[in-house]
Amino acid sequence: MRSVTVIPASIHRFSEVPLASAKKRKVAAYARVSTDNEDQKTSYAAQVDYYTNYIKSRSDWEFAGMYSDEGVTGTSLKKREGFTRMVQDALDGKIQLIVTKSVSRFARNTVDSLTTIRKLKEHGIEVYFEKEAIWT
């Protein structure tokens, strides 16, 4: 007969914090539209409203802010003040998770997107792209 070793379950093996006392995750959202036309303004307002309410509705999340750039292209990070502020706040420990509508709202430039995501991940910050259902 074979010998069986029983390994008892341990919270510490998976988490430093017991589940009952886990802190809420600081979550912020990012919205962006590239033009000032009426359809885009409606989309912008809808994104802001939706993500603010979505984050606040989660009992395990703490609303850390809504960051946005209205009427700004996603092809360059240079004029995206909301995006830049959000990334800096995340690096400063104010945000643990960023939620956004899609990869294209985050950045249209692949290099900018990957560079930013890599920098955030190095600091333990995740990004969730809702449309694509991608967690970084």
Stockholm file with secondary structure:
# STOCKHOLM 1.0

chainA/1-136         MRSVTVIPASIHRFSEVPLASAKKRKVAAYARVSTDNEDQKTSYAAQVDYYTNYIKSRSDWEFAGMYSDEGVTGTSLKKREGFTRMVQDALDGKIQLIVTKSVSRFARNTVDSLTTIRKLKEHGIEVYFEKEAIWT
#=GR chainA/1-136 SS CCCCCCCCCCGGGTCSSCGGGCCCEEEEEEEEESCCSHHHHHHHHHHHHHHHHHHHHCTTEEEEEEEEEESCCSSCSTTCHHHHHHHHHHHTTSCSEEEESCHHHHCSSHHHHHHHHHHHHHTTCEEEETTTTEEC
#=GC SS_cons         CCCCCCCCCCGGGTCSSCGGGCCCEEEEEEEEESCCSHHHHHHHHHHHHHHHHHHHHCTTEEEEEEEEEESCCSSCSTTCHHHHHHHHHHHTTSCSEEEESCHHHHCSSHHHHHHHHHHHHHTTCEEEETTTTEEC
//
